[in-house]
Amino acid sequence: MISDLHIILASGSPRRSFLLSENNIPYSVNPSNIDEIVPDNIPIKTAPEYLAVEKAHACNQECANNELILAADTSVFLGNEILNKPINHQEAVEMISKLSQTTHEVITGFCLKNKEKQFSQSVRSIVEFDSISEEEIEYYVTTFKPFDKAGAYGIQDWIGWCKINRIEGSYSNILGLPMREVYMALRDFS
């Protein structure tokens, strides 16, 4: 049973913690701190899964029999351009300006690992934004400070409720952890 497992979440993301808590999955947090550098020979849209595997290995947690490391990485892609977390206000404004009135991809890679086996997967969702005015972008960045979010936005914030026209795929994936796929993978580990 999944309830017999204890997840070690190799992430400090409050959204990933929220999703595990909401699904009544027991976990503790042990963020892995890696330099999120992807080798040039890794195809760009596989970068999130690559980084999730790296984070799982860097967790430095010796797993007991019922423990399982869960690591994840989420990236926003506009065409072949990757929009990571913005480093400041101006970069957040620029990212959201690029996303205004476009369709982009959100890819989350996750990795589950215990003493005996490892599983990783990438999950892709499509997000279509309405037009977002300069005033609205400034309001969003100033009010919600999306500096810890890939693509400079959170689907659970104002921008997600008021400016996303359509999503295709998993909502929780856009939030930072594709719960359906994680749940199915957890069942295989239990």
Number of C-alpha atoms within 10 A of each C-alpha: 9 17 13 11 18 18 26 24 25 26 23 13 17 9 16 22 19 12 17 18 12 9 11 11 16 15 18 13 15 18 18 20 13 12 9 14 10 15 10 7 6 10 10 15 21 16 23 25 24 25 24 28 24 22 26 28 17 15 20 13 16 11 16 10 11 15 19 27 27 27 31 29 25 28 25 29 21 17 9 11 11 17 20 18 20 21 12 13 15 11 16 28 20 14 20 23 17 14 23 18 16 13 18 20 21 26 26 29 27 28 27 24 21 21 13 8 9 14 15 19 20 22 19 19 19 18 21 18 20 16 15 19 12 13 8 13 19 18 14 20 21 13 10 15 17 22 19 14 21 24 27 27 26 21 18 13 12 15 20 15 11 12 17 19 14 13 16 11 15 18 17 18 23 26 22 27 27 26 18 12 16 18 15 11 16 19 13 10 20 12
